Amino acid sequence: MVRSYDDELKFLERLTPYSWRIKKGFVPNMNVEGIFYVNHNLEDLMFEELRNSCAQGLVGGFLPGMKQIANVASLPGIVGRSIGLPDVHSGYGFAIGNVAAFDMDDPNAIVSPGGVGFDINCGVRLLRTNLTEKDVQPFKEQLTQSMFDHIPVGVGSKGVIPITAQDLEEALEMGVDWSLREGYAWAEDKEHCEEFGRMLNADPSKVSVRAKKRGLPQLGTLGAGNHYAEIQVVDEIYDKWAATKMGIEHKGQVCIMIHSGSRGFGHQVASDALLSMDKAMKRDNIVTNDRQLACARISSPEGQDYLKGMAAAANFAWVNRASMTFLCRQAFAKQFNSTPDDLDMHVIYDVSHNIAKVEQHTVGGKLKTLLVHRKGSTRAFPPHHPLIPVDYQLTGQPVLIGGTMGTCSYILTGTEQGMVESFGSTCHGAGRALSRAKSRRNLDYTEVLERLKEQGISIRVASPKLVMEEAPESYKNVTDVVDTCHAAGISKKTVKLRPIAVIKG
Amino acid sequence: MFKRKLQALGFPNPDTLNTADEKQFRSTIVWLEDQKIRRYKIEERESLRNTTAEQWNQVFEQYLKDLDCPFANGSRPEVLDWLLGLAVQFEFNEKPESYTSSPKIQQQTSQKLNPLDNLDFGSEDFKIGINELANLLQVQKHPDHLITLEGICNVIQEKLSQDSLKDALKSKKSGNLVQLDNMSFGWDIKSPNVSSAANVLRYLFIHDLRDLQTKINECLVSVQALTANPKTDTKLGKVGF
C-alpha cells in the first residue's frame, strides 16, 4: 500500500506541543494507537523521514520510525499505546526508542527479540568520585591512557579477567551476584543496579554453545559502535536536592560513565531466537506487518526460552559493566595513589535500555501484569515505587542518558506522569539521525578527532576510521531529546555532565 | 546407665552400683520398695526383704505382677529401668510444686542481677514515672503507658545513647535539613495535619528500609571476606581494531 505524504498525514494528530498521535489505519491491523514525543527540531526530522519514504515508495531503505511504531501497535496482545520516544530512529523491526507492553494474561500476547534489540541489556552506568575537574586536568592524558590500557575496547577485543567456561555459566545465572562473590563489585553497587543486577529467571542452559563461545573472552570489554567509557564533569545541576541524594554535590565534580552491553553474547542469543521464532510464527499463525517483527507467544516454548536466554544475556551485561567498573576503579586508584574507597567511587546507578521485563502497570484503571519491551528506552520509575533503591525513594529512579561522543550526557529522574503515560519509560540517548554508511560518506575522521581536541577532550580510540559514525553530526541533539522528555513530563532533568576524556572501540 | 535416675531418687551410692551383681540388684529392689514405691504394707514386705532366700525370684515376679509391670519377663536392666522410672514418677507426684517452682529460684537469682525485673510495671508509681519521663523528653503519651515507654526507649536509643551522640557530632556538618512539607510524598491529602503525619511515617519507613539495606550490605561484605579473590591478567587483554 503506497499512500501520498498528504494522505499519511491524515493519520497523524498533534496531542500536545510535545506529542503526536498515530491513529489506527496508519498501517494495517493496528490493535492500539501509537504516540511519539518530539519537540520542534525533532519533529522536522521525523516528518522528513516519512516524506522521504513516501517519495521512494515501497522500494529499499529503512522503514521510517513512525511506521515502525505503528507496526508494533499491530502486534498481538499489545496494550496501552505503542510509544516512540524523542530519540526514536529506525531499528530491526522495532524502532530504537520504542516502548511496547504486552498483557501477560492474554494467551496471544507475544515477546519479540526485535523489541529488545541485539545488544541485550545494553545500558549505562555512572560512577561518582570526590575529585574535581582541577584535580584531574593535569593528569587527563595519563588517566585516559590508563583507562584505555585497563579496559579492552573494539570489535574482537578480549578481557583481562580470567574466566573459565564454568565461571561463565555461573556468571550468566548470577549476574552482579557473581561479581560480588568473586570480589569485582562492592555490595553497594548491587543496591544501585536496576533489578539489583540480576534477572532471576536466567537459564544458561537455554543459551547456545555458540553464544557462550563468543561471550567467554569478551567479558570485561567495552565493545565498539556507540559504546564508550567517559570521564565526565558535572556541568549543570537542575535539581540540587535530587543530585545530593546521588552524591553529586557541586559543578566540576568528576564522574565516570560506562556505556556497554552484552557484547557478542547478547547478539548471538537474539539471532538464535529470531531463527526459532520464525518457525513458531508459522505454527501458531502469527501474522505481522514486517518480517523483522519475528515473535512468539509469551507462553510458548520459544517465547519462554527466549526470555530465559535474554535474562542470561542481561546478567552477562551486568557482569560486564561490573568488571569494567572494577578496572576503572583500579585505573583511578593507581593514578591518584589512593583507594577507590577514598575516592568515593560509588555507583550512582546502572540502567538497562535494551530489555523486556515483567512489570505491573495500571491500564485503563486496572492493574495488569505486562511484559514491557524497552528498546532504546530507559525505565524511569517515579518516587516511592517499590522496585527502586531505597536511596532514590524520594527522588525517583535516576535515568542515565549517554550523549554522543563529545557532547553532553544527562541524569534524569522518573516521574509519576511517566508511569501513567509511558509505562514508566523515557528516552535513552541521542538517537541516530544519519545511518552509519551515510556518516562515513559525509564526514572525515581527522576533522572529527580534531574538533574533540579543540574542545579539550582527550580521546583514545581503537579504530579512528570509524569515529565519524559516532560523531555528534550523525546523531540527534541529545539536549533536544532530554528537553522534550522533561517538557512532556515523562522524566525530569536533574544533572548535566560534559566529557573531558573518552575511550571507545 | 541408671545413674541419673538413681541420683534423682537420692540413692546412697549411685556411682558404684553394679546391677549385674545379684546381691546388689536385690538390695536395690528392696531399697526402692521401702523408700519410694511402697506397693506393699511394711509387714507384707518381709519375703521381698529376705534377699538371700531361694524363692526370692518367685517373690520378685509376684511383686512385678502386683505392680502391673509390662516387662515382667524382660531382662534385669529393662525391669530395673522401669522400676526406677516408676519411682521417679511417684517421687514427682508427691510434691510436684517443688519441681515446677524451681525456675522461680533461677529467676530470683537473675532478679538480683537486673533490678528492673523487680519493678511492678502496672503500679501507679511506675505510670507516674513514665509520664514524667515522657514530659521531660517531649514524647507523645499513649493511653497504654507501656507503649509510651517503648517510644521513650526509641528516643533514647536514637538520640541520647552514646553511639548516637557520637554519630550526631560527626554528621552535624554534612547533614541536610529536610523540609518534609515541601517534598512530594506521592499523595495528595487535604488535611495538612494528616498529610504531615503521613509524610513523617513515610520518611520513617524509608529510614527503616535504609537500615535494612545497610545490614544486607554488611552481610554481603562479610561473605565476600570468604569468597572474594579478584584477579586480572593483562596478558589476556586484547584491543580490537
Interface residues (C-beta under 8 A of the other chain):
Chain A: P152 V153 G154 V155 G156 S157 K158 G159 V160 I161 P162 L180 R181 E182 G183 Y184 A187 E188 K190 E191 P217 T221 A224 T244 F326 L327 Q330 P382 P383 H384 P389 V390 D391 Q393 L394 E416 A462 S463 G505
Chain B: N176 M183 S184 F185 G186 R202 I206 L209 R210 Q213 I216 N217 E218 L220 V221 V223 Q224 T227 A228 N229 P230 K231 T232 D233 T234 L236 G237 K238 V239 G240 F241
